[in-house]
Amino acid sequence: MYYSKGKKLKKKLISDIYKQLVPELLLTAYYYVKNEEDSKDIVSDVFERMLKMPEQELSILIEEQKIKGYLFI
């Protein structure tokens, strides 16, 4: 499990997820709110919550490949 390697790795993993999924997340958010700034705020809030998430919980989402489901709820 990655979570035993510390917060630096957690931030790197979240950064990688962000880079990979942010375009799709922004489009999805915009579809619902029809406002670009609100869409950016929503996506930013989701990633801020991920940074605050306990490392073990985040690890489970990543390892079980449920991260997209979490992000698109």
C-alpha positions in Angstrom: 0.0 0.0 0.0 1.3 3.4 -0.8 0.0 5.2 2.3 2.8 4.1 4.4 5.2 6.1 2.3 4.0 9.5 3.6 2.2 12.6 2.6 4.6 13.6 -0.1 3.6 10.5 -2.1 -0.1 11.2 -1.3 0.3 14.7 -2.8 2.1 13.3 -5.9 -0.6 10.8 -6.5 -3.4 13.4 -6.1 -1.5 15.7 -8.5 -1.2 12.9 -11.1 -4.9 12.1 -10.8 -5.7 15.8 -11.1 -3.6 16.1 -14.3 -5.2 13.1 -15.8 -8.9 13.8 -15.0 -9.3 17.5 -14.6 -10.4 18.2 -18.2 -13.2 15.6 -17.9 -14.2 16.7 -14.4 -14.4 20.4 -15.5 -16.6 19.4 -18.4 -18.9 17.3 -16.2 -19.2 20.1 -13.6 -19.9 22.6 -16.3 -22.6 20.4 -17.8 -24.5 20.7 -14.5 -23.8 24.3 -13.3 -23.4 26.1 -16.7 -20.7 28.4 -15.2 -17.0 28.1 -15.8 -15.9 29.7 -12.5 -18.3 27.5 -10.5 -17.1 24.5 -12.3 -13.5 25.3 -11.4 -14.5 25.8 -7.8 -16.3 22.5 -7.6 -13.4 20.6 -9.0 -11.0 22.4 -6.7 -13.2 21.6 -3.7 -13.1 17.9 -4.6 -9.4 17.8 -4.7 -9.1 19.7 -1.5 -11.3 17.1 0.1 -9.0 14.4 -1.2 -6.0 16.1 0.3 -7.8 16.0 3.7 -8.9 12.4 3.3 -7.1 9.9 5.5 -4.3 8.2 3.6 -5.7 4.7 4.1 -9.1 5.7 2.7 -7.5 7.3 -0.4 -5.3 4.3 -0.8 -8.3 2.0 -0.9 -10.0 4.2 -3.6 -6.8 4.1 -5.7 -6.0 0.4 -5.2 -9.6 -0.7 -5.9 -9.8 1.7 -8.9 -12.8 3.5 -7.5 -11.3 6.9 -7.7 -13.2 7.9 -10.8 -16.5 6.9 -9.1 -15.6 9.1 -6.1 -14.6 12.1 -8.3 -17.7 11.9 -10.5 -20.4 11.6 -7.8 
